[in-house]
Amino acid sequence: MISTLLCQRSDSRKEILFHIFYFLCVLFILWNQYNDGDIWWHIAVGNSILNSYSIPSLDEWTYTASGNQVIYHSWLSEIIFSICYRFFGEIGLDLIKYIFHFTSILLVYFFARKKGLNEFLAVLLTLLLSFWLHVRSIRPQIFTPFFCILYFFAINSKISWRKVINITLCTWLWANLHGGFVIGLIILVSGFLGECVDRFCYEKKNNEMRLKFWIAFLSFVISFFNPYCINLYVDIINGVNYPSFDWINIYLWPPNTHWLTLIILVLNMCYMSKCIASAVFGEKKNINLLIQSLIIYFVLVTARRLDWLLFIPTYFLFMGIQSLFITSSNSKLFSKIGILLMIILFLCLKYVSFTKNLMEFPQGFNELFYKEKMRGNMYCPLPWSGKVTLLSSGAIKIYIDGRLGLYPNFLFYDYLHILNKNGMTYGQIVYYDIKYLFIPLSKLDLFILSSTPIQWKPLRVSDSAILLERKY
């Protein structure tokens, strides 16, 4: 009796140590220095909201779009980022990102285990998700994976009126944090449709379908309780810059993950085809999850950089693999040693695919933009523009940035590429009254030649960048 208790306690300690090791590895995979610079725009807007106690309705930051109507659909996120940056600096921003992403991983792991998914497959699912999430930069989008995972697990668990109210309130919060709440509504609707098909196939009579309808309907209604009401939906629809039903979008996902995404995609499609064929011929298994997975695929092919959403059809795939292949006789293949080898493999993949922020804001210029009372129009690379705006409190107006609808969607980045490759011409600088050039040091000769006969005075030079002021 005593020896049995000691063995159980020993096994329990091993499980705890294993989970600590595993989740530390997940934190390492999630860690990434990459940041695209948009966070500084969001902090600048958050500062403006906190200082004026109102949400701005016009573009205050960029010269080329000054005075344009702007919908700040992430206004609540921008307030959160602003407060965190004021009190904790960049560490606070990193903490927000890792807390939400890590919590998402925990939700996936423990829900999958609760639903009976084999430990090996649950670990593999969470490692895939962490690998898909690790390239995400600090922006309002970091809230979307967390809420999507929460909604998927909520809609696939036992529904009660208390859960209906909680998810409805979460939708109101999410609708003011980021426009990705629309994906959450799609997940809720897919859960309802899956339940309808499930009930039709199995002829079940329960309260689930009615509650899933109300959870989707009330969430949709409460999403209109935002500062812009229906205009928020109009802005989100206009913000979809890539054509629908275009599978080439998958190749536009981050280069470090698109190959992995394509492998998972092919496996999912193969298994889904089998399930659809089985359903047609009378084997009605996992119909609910199949319907949800198909709807998520529709979202994936109409959007960009949503590869982390593949965790839904991948969860469905793994449940199928477990029922088809994993038995008591071969379960040893999926033991702790197999899990350990898989973790090591993903750590190696993380090392190989490590993303370094090549356009990190140059050191030595923070104090200059913050203290010097510089005013005027500036051209600088897109990843630097937000921090220049934040440090100068909007006194320096950026020539162009990623939020502006000045050019057709497919030409915008081409235009930026042309500027980066050929420099700004004399005509562009005069027409847009560019007073400052803040450019990588390697581009100095290019911009000097392209802007001839304009003369420039250097204000500060570092190892990686140079700030020039135009001589009038």
C-alpha positions as CSV (number, residue, x, y, z in Angstrom):
1,M,0.0,0.0,0.0
2,I,2.7,2.5,1.0
3,S,4.9,1.5,-2.0
4,T,1.9,2.1,-4.3
5,L,1.4,5.6,-2.8
6,L,5.1,6.4,-3.1
7,C,5.1,5.3,-6.8
8,Q,2.0,7.5,-7.5
9,R,3.6,10.5,-5.8
10,S,6.8,9.9,-7.8
11,D,4.8,9.7,-11.1
12,S,3.0,12.9,-10.2
13,R,6.3,14.7,-9.6
14,K,7.6,13.5,-13.0
15,E,4.4,14.7,-14.7
16,I,4.8,18.1,-13.0
17,L,8.5,18.4,-14.0
18,F,7.7,17.3,-17.6
19,H,5.0,19.9,-17.9
20,I,7.2,22.6,-16.5
21,F,10.0,21.7,-19.0
22,Y,7.5,21.5,-21.9
23,F,5.9,24.9,-21.2
24,L,9.3,26.5,-20.8
25,C,10.1,25.2,-24.3
26,V,6.9,26.7,-25.6
27,L,7.8,30.0,-24.1
28,F,11.2,29.8,-25.9
29,I,9.5,29.0,-29.2
30,L,7.1,32.0,-28.7
31,W,10.0,34.4,-28.0
32,N,10.8,36.5,-31.0
33,Q,12.5,39.9,-31.4
34,Y,10.6,40.7,-34.6
35,N,8.4,43.7,-34.6
36,D,7.0,45.6,-37.5
37,G,6.8,49.1,-36.0
38,D,3.1,49.6,-36.1
39,I,2.9,49.4,-32.3
40,W,4.3,52.9,-32.1
41,W,1.4,54.3,-34.1
42,H,-1.0,52.5,-31.8
43,I,0.7,53.9,-28.7
44,A,0.6,57.5,-30.2
45,V,-3.2,57.1,-30.8
46,G,-3.6,55.7,-27.3
47,N,-1.7,58.7,-25.8
48,S,-4.0,61.0,-27.8
49,I,-7.1,59.3,-26.4
50,L,-5.8,59.4,-22.8
51,N,-4.8,63.1,-23.1
52,S,-8.0,64.3,-24.8
53,Y,-10.5,61.8,-23.3
54,S,-11.9,61.3,-26.8
55,I,-11.3,59.0,-29.7
56,P,-9.8,61.0,-32.7
57,S,-11.9,60.9,-35.9
58,L,-9.3,62.5,-38.2
59,D,-5.7,61.5,-39.2
60,E,-3.5,63.7,-37.1
61,W,-0.1,62.1,-37.9
62,T,0.6,61.8,-41.6
63,Y,1.1,64.7,-44.0
64,T,-0.3,63.0,-47.1
65,A,-3.6,62.0,-45.3
66,S,-3.9,64.8,-42.7
67,G,-7.5,65.5,-42.0
68,N,-8.8,62.3,-43.6
69,Q,-11.6,60.4,-41.7
70,V,-10.1,57.4,-39.8
71,I,-11.8,54.6,-37.9
72,Y,-9.7,53.6,-34.9
73,H,-11.3,50.2,-34.5
74,S,-8.6,49.1,-32.0
75,W,-9.0,52.1,-29.7
76,L,-9.2,50.0,-26.5
77,S,-6.1,48.1,-27.4
78,E,-4.3,51.4,-28.1
79,I,-5.2,52.6,-24.6
80,I,-3.9,49.4,-23.1
81,F,-0.6,49.6,-25.0
82,S,-0.2,53.3,-24.1
83,I,-0.7,52.6,-20.4
84,C,1.7,49.6,-20.4
85,Y,4.3,51.6,-22.3
86,R,4.1,54.6,-19.9
87,F,4.6,52.4,-16.8
88,F,6.7,49.5,-18.0
89,G,8.2,50.5,-21.3
90,E,8.9,47.9,-24.0
91,I,9.0,45.1,-21.4
92,G,5.4,45.7,-20.7
93,L,4.5,45.4,-24.4
94,D,6.3,42.1,-24.6
95,L,4.6,40.8,-21.5
96,I,1.1,41.5,-23.0
97,K,2.1,39.5,-26.1
98,Y,3.5,36.5,-24.3
99,I,0.8,36.4,-21.7
100,F,-2.0,36.2,-24.3
101,H,-0.1,33.8,-26.6
102,F,1.0,31.5,-23.8
103,T,-2.5,31.4,-22.3
104,S,-3.8,30.4,-25.7
105,I,-1.3,27.5,-25.8
106,L,-2.5,26.4,-22.3
107,L,-6.1,26.5,-23.3
108,V,-5.5,24.4,-26.4
109,Y,-3.4,21.8,-24.5
110,F,-5.8,21.3,-21.5
111,F,-8.9,21.4,-23.6
112,A,-7.5,18.8,-26.0
113,R,-6.5,16.6,-23.1
114,K,-9.9,17.0,-21.5
115,K,-11.5,15.9,-24.8
116,G,-9.4,12.7,-24.7
117,L,-6.7,13.6,-27.2
118,N,-3.5,11.6,-26.8
119,E,-0.8,13.5,-24.9
120,F,1.6,13.1,-27.9
121,L,-0.9,14.7,-30.3
122,A,-1.9,17.4,-27.8
123,V,1.8,18.4,-27.4
124,L,2.2,18.3,-31.2
125,L,-0.9,20.5,-31.7
126,T,0.3,23.1,-29.2
127,L,3.8,23.1,-30.7
128,L,2.4,23.8,-34.1
129,L,0.2,26.6,-32.7
130,S,3.2,28.1,-30.9
131,F,5.2,27.9,-34.1
132,W,2.5,29.7,-36.0
133,L,2.2,32.3,-33.3
134,H,5.8,33.1,-32.7
135,V,6.2,35.4,-35.8
136,R,3.3,37.6,-34.6
137,S,4.4,41.1,-33.7
138,I,3.1,43.3,-30.9
139,R,-0.1,44.8,-32.3
140,P,-3.9,44.7,-31.5
141,Q,-4.0,41.4,-33.4
142,I,-2.4,39.6,-30.5
143,F,-5.8,39.4,-28.8
144,T,-7.5,37.7,-31.7
145,P,-5.9,34.2,-31.4
146,F,-6.7,34.1,-27.7
147,F,-10.4,34.9,-28.2
148,C,-10.7,32.6,-31.2
149,I,-9.3,29.7,-29.2
150,L,-11.6,30.6,-26.3
151,Y,-14.7,30.8,-28.6
152,F,-13.9,27.5,-30.3
153,F,-13.6,25.6,-27.0
154,A,-16.6,27.3,-25.6
155,I,-18.8,26.4,-28.5
156,N,-17.6,22.8,-28.4
157,S,-18.3,22.4,-24.7
158,K,-21.5,22.1,-22.8
159,I,-23.4,25.4,-23.3
160,S,-25.4,27.1,-20.5
161,W,-27.1,30.5,-20.3
162,R,-24.2,31.6,-18.1
163,K,-21.8,30.8,-20.9
164,V,-24.0,32.6,-23.4
165,I,-23.8,35.8,-21.2
166,N,-20.0,35.5,-20.7
167,I,-19.2,35.0,-24.4
168,T,-21.6,37.9,-25.3
169,L,-19.7,40.2,-22.9
170,C,-16.4,39.0,-24.3
171,T,-17.6,39.8,-27.8
172,W,-18.3,43.4,-26.7
173,L,-14.8,43.6,-25.3
174,W,-13.2,42.1,-28.4
175,A,-15.1,44.3,-30.8
176,N,-13.4,47.3,-29.2
177,L,-10.0,45.7,-29.0
178,H,-9.6,44.6,-32.6
179,G,-11.6,44.0,-35.8
180,G,-10.7,40.3,-35.6
181,F,-13.9,39.8,-33.6
182,V,-15.6,39.0,-36.9
183,I,-13.6,35.7,-37.0
184,G,-15.0,34.9,-33.5
185,L,-18.6,35.5,-34.8
186,I,-17.8,33.1,-37.7
187,I,-16.6,30.5,-35.2
188,L,-19.8,30.9,-33.2
189,V,-22.0,30.6,-36.3
190,S,-20.0,27.6,-37.5
191,G,-20.7,25.9,-34.1
192,F,-24.4,26.6,-34.5
193,L,-24.4,25.3,-38.1
194,G,-22.4,22.2,-37.0
195,E,-24.9,21.5,-34.3
196,C,-27.8,21.8,-36.7
197,V,-26.2,19.3,-39.1
198,D,-25.3,17.1,-36.1
199,R,-28.9,17.1,-34.9
200,F,-30.2,16.3,-38.3
201,C,-27.8,13.4,-38.8
202,Y,-28.3,11.9,-35.3
203,E,-31.8,13.1,-34.7
204,K,-30.8,14.3,-31.3
205,K,-33.2,16.4,-29.2
206,N,-31.4,18.7,-26.8
207,N,-31.1,22.3,-25.8
208,E,-27.6,22.9,-27.4
209,M,-28.8,24.1,-30.8
210,R,-31.1,26.8,-29.3
211,L,-28.3,28.0,-26.9
212,K,-25.7,28.1,-29.7
213,F,-28.1,30.2,-31.8
214,W,-28.5,32.7,-29.0
215,I,-24.8,32.9,-28.3
216,A,-24.1,33.7,-31.9
217,F,-27.1,36.1,-32.3
218,L,-26.5,38.1,-29.1
219,S,-22.7,38.3,-29.8
220,F,-23.5,39.8,-33.2
221,V,-25.9,42.3,-31.7
222,I,-23.6,43.5,-29.0
223,S,-20.7,43.9,-31.4
224,F,-22.6,47.1,-32.6
225,F,-22.0,48.6,-29.2
226,N,-18.8,50.4,-30.3
227,P,-18.0,54.0,-31.1
228,Y,-18.7,53.5,-34.8
229,C,-21.7,51.1,-34.8
230,I,-22.2,49.7,-38.3
231,N,-19.3,51.7,-39.8
232,L,-16.9,49.4,-38.0
233,Y,-18.1,46.5,-40.2
234,V,-17.8,48.7,-43.3
235,D,-14.2,49.5,-42.3
236,I,-13.3,45.9,-41.7
237,I,-14.7,44.8,-45.1
238,N,-12.8,47.6,-46.8
239,G,-9.7,46.6,-44.9
240,V,-9.6,43.1,-46.6
241,N,-6.9,44.0,-49.1
242,Y,-6.6,40.6,-50.7
243,P,-9.0,38.9,-53.2
244,S,-11.4,36.2,-51.9
245,F,-11.2,32.6,-53.0
246,D,-7.5,33.0,-53.9
247,W,-5.4,30.1,-52.6
248,I,-2.2,32.0,-53.5
249,N,-2.8,33.9,-50.3
250,I,-1.3,30.9,-48.4
251,Y,2.0,31.7,-50.0
252,L,1.8,35.3,-48.6
253,W,2.0,34.0,-45.1
254,P,5.2,34.5,-43.1
255,P,8.0,32.6,-45.0
256,N,9.2,30.8,-41.9
257,T,5.8,29.0,-41.5
258,H,4.2,28.7,-44.9
259,W,5.9,25.4,-45.7
260,L,4.7,23.9,-42.4
261,T,1.3,25.3,-43.1
262,L,1.1,23.7,-46.5
263,I,2.0,20.3,-45.1
264,I,-0.8,20.6,-42.4
265,L,-3.1,21.9,-45.1
266,V,-2.6,18.9,-47.4
267,L,-3.0,16.4,-44.5
268,N,-6.2,18.1,-43.4
269,M,-7.7,18.1,-46.9
270,C,-7.0,14.4,-47.3
271,Y,-8.6,13.5,-44.0
272,M,-11.6,15.9,-44.6
273,S,-12.2,14.2,-48.0
274,K,-12.3,10.8,-46.3
275,C,-14.8,12.1,-43.6
276,I,-17.0,13.7,-46.2
277,A,-17.0,10.5,-48.2
278,S,-17.8,8.5,-45.1
279,A,-20.6,10.9,-44.2
280,V,-22.1,10.5,-47.7
281,F,-22.1,6.7,-47.3
282,G,-23.6,6.7,-43.8
283,E,-20.7,7.0,-41.3
284,K,-21.7,10.2,-39.5
285,K,-18.7,10.8,-37.2
286,N,-17.4,14.2,-36.1
287,I,-19.9,15.9,-38.4
288,N,-20.0,19.0,-36.1
289,L,-16.2,19.5,-36.1
290,L,-16.1,18.8,-39.9
291,I,-18.6,21.6,-40.6
292,Q,-16.6,24.0,-38.4
293,S,-13.3,23.0,-40.1
294,L,-14.7,23.6,-43.6
295,I,-16.0,27.1,-42.6
296,I,-12.6,27.9,-41.1
297,Y,-11.0,26.9,-44.4
298,F,-13.3,29.4,-46.1
299,V,-11.9,32.1,-43.8
300,L,-8.3,31.0,-44.4
301,V,-8.6,31.3,-48.2
302,T,-10.2,34.8,-47.9
303,A,-7.7,36.3,-45.5
304,R,-4.0,36.7,-45.0
305,R,-1.7,35.8,-42.1
306,L,-4.3,33.7,-40.3
307,D,-2.3,30.4,-40.4
308,W,-2.7,30.0,-36.6
309,L,-6.4,29.4,-37.3
310,L,-5.4,26.0,-38.7
311,F,-5.4,24.8,-35.1
312,I,-9.2,24.1,-35.5
313,P,-9.0,21.7,-38.5
314,T,-5.8,20.3,-37.1
315,Y,-7.5,19.4,-33.9
316,F,-10.1,17.7,-35.9
317,L,-7.4,15.9,-37.9
318,F,-5.6,14.7,-34.8
319,M,-8.8,13.4,-33.2
320,G,-9.3,11.4,-36.4
321,I,-5.7,10.1,-36.4
322,Q,-6.1,9.0,-32.8
323,S,-9.2,7.0,-33.6
324,L,-7.7,5.4,-36.7
325,F,-4.1,4.7,-35.7
326,I,-3.4,4.9,-32.0
327,T,-4.2,1.7,-30.1
328,S,-3.1,0.2,-26.8
329,S,-0.5,-1.9,-28.7
330,N,1.3,1.0,-30.3
331,S,0.8,3.6,-27.6
332,K,4.5,3.2,-26.5
333,L,5.5,4.9,-29.7
334,F,3.8,8.0,-28.3
335,S,5.5,7.9,-24.9
336,K,7.4,10.6,-23.2
337,I,10.5,9.8,-25.2
338,G,8.6,10.4,-28.4
339,I,7.3,13.7,-27.0
340,L,10.8,14.7,-25.9
341,L,12.2,14.1,-29.4
342,M,9.4,16.1,-31.0
343,I,10.1,19.0,-28.6
344,I,13.7,18.9,-29.6
345,L,12.7,18.9,-33.3
346,F,10.6,22.0,-32.8
347,L,13.4,23.8,-30.9
348,C,15.7,23.1,-33.8
349,L,13.0,24.5,-36.2
350,K,12.8,27.6,-34.1
351,Y,16.6,28.0,-34.3
352,V,16.6,27.6,-38.0
353,S,13.6,29.9,-38.6
354,F,14.6,32.6,-36.1
355,T,13.4,36.0,-37.4
356,K,15.6,39.0,-36.7
357,N,14.1,42.4,-36.9
358,L,16.3,43.8,-39.8
359,M,14.5,47.2,-39.6
360,E,14.8,47.8,-35.9
361,F,14.7,51.5,-35.0
362,P,18.2,52.9,-35.0
363,Q,19.9,53.5,-31.6
364,G,20.8,57.1,-30.8
365,F,17.9,58.8,-32.4
366,N,15.3,58.4,-29.6
367,E,16.5,61.4,-27.6
368,L,16.9,63.5,-30.7
369,F,13.3,63.2,-31.8
370,Y,12.0,63.5,-28.2
371,K,13.9,66.6,-27.1
372,E,14.6,68.5,-30.3
373,K,11.6,70.6,-31.4
374,M,11.7,69.3,-35.0
375,R,8.7,70.1,-37.2
376,G,8.0,69.3,-40.8
377,N,7.4,66.5,-43.3
378,M,9.6,63.5,-43.3
379,Y,10.3,60.4,-45.4
380,C,11.6,57.4,-43.5
381,P,11.2,53.6,-43.9
382,L,7.7,52.3,-42.9
383,P,8.9,50.3,-39.8
384,W,10.5,53.5,-38.3
385,S,7.6,55.9,-39.0
386,G,5.5,55.0,-36.0
387,K,8.3,55.6,-33.5
388,V,9.2,59.0,-35.1
389,T,5.6,60.1,-34.7
390,L,5.4,58.9,-31.1
391,L,8.7,60.5,-30.0
392,S,7.9,63.8,-31.8
393,S,4.3,63.8,-30.5
394,G,3.1,64.2,-34.1
395,A,5.1,67.4,-34.8
396,I,7.0,65.5,-37.6
397,K,4.5,64.4,-40.3
398,I,5.4,61.2,-42.0
399,Y,5.1,61.2,-45.8
400,I,3.4,57.8,-46.1
401,D,2.5,54.8,-43.9
402,G,0.7,51.5,-44.1
403,R,-2.7,52.7,-43.0
404,L,-3.3,55.1,-45.9
405,G,-5.6,54.3,-48.8
406,L,-3.8,56.5,-51.2
407,Y,-3.0,53.9,-53.8
408,P,-4.8,50.7,-55.1
409,N,-4.2,47.9,-52.7
410,F,-1.8,45.9,-54.8
411,L,0.2,49.0,-55.7
412,F,0.9,50.3,-52.2
413,Y,3.7,48.0,-51.3
414,D,5.0,48.2,-54.9
415,Y,5.2,51.9,-54.5
416,L,7.1,51.6,-51.2
417,H,9.4,49.2,-52.9
418,I,10.1,51.6,-55.7
419,L,10.9,54.4,-53.2
420,N,13.3,52.1,-51.3
421,K,15.0,50.9,-54.5
422,N,15.2,54.2,-56.5
423,G,15.0,56.9,-53.8
424,M,12.8,60.0,-53.8
425,T,13.0,62.3,-56.8
426,Y,13.4,66.1,-56.9
427,G,9.7,66.4,-58.0
428,Q,8.4,64.3,-55.2
429,I,10.4,66.1,-52.5
430,V,9.3,69.6,-53.7
431,Y,5.7,68.6,-54.3
432,Y,5.2,67.0,-50.9
433,D,7.5,69.6,-49.2
434,I,9.8,66.9,-47.6
435,K,12.0,68.6,-45.0
436,Y,13.7,65.6,-43.5
437,L,15.1,62.3,-44.8
438,F,15.6,59.6,-42.2
439,I,17.1,56.6,-44.0
440,P,19.4,53.6,-43.7
441,L,23.0,54.7,-44.1
442,S,23.4,52.2,-46.9
443,K,20.8,54.2,-48.9
444,L,22.5,57.6,-48.5
445,D,24.2,57.8,-52.0
446,L,21.0,56.5,-53.6
447,F,18.8,59.3,-52.1
448,I,21.4,62.0,-52.7
449,L,21.6,61.1,-56.4
450,S,17.8,60.7,-56.9
451,S,17.0,64.0,-55.3
452,T,19.6,66.1,-57.2
453,P,19.9,69.1,-57.3
454,I,18.5,69.4,-53.7
455,Q,21.2,69.7,-51.1
456,W,21.0,68.1,-47.7
457,K,22.5,68.8,-44.3
458,P,23.3,65.9,-42.0
459,L,21.9,66.2,-38.5
460,R,22.9,62.9,-37.0
461,V,24.7,59.8,-38.2
462,S,24.8,56.3,-36.6
463,D,26.2,53.0,-37.7
464,S,22.9,52.1,-39.4
465,A,21.0,55.3,-40.2
466,I,21.4,59.0,-41.1
467,L,19.0,62.0,-40.5
468,L,19.2,64.7,-43.2
469,E,17.6,68.2,-43.3
470,R,16.8,69.8,-46.6
471,K,18.6,73.1,-47.4
472,Y,16.2,75.7,-48.7
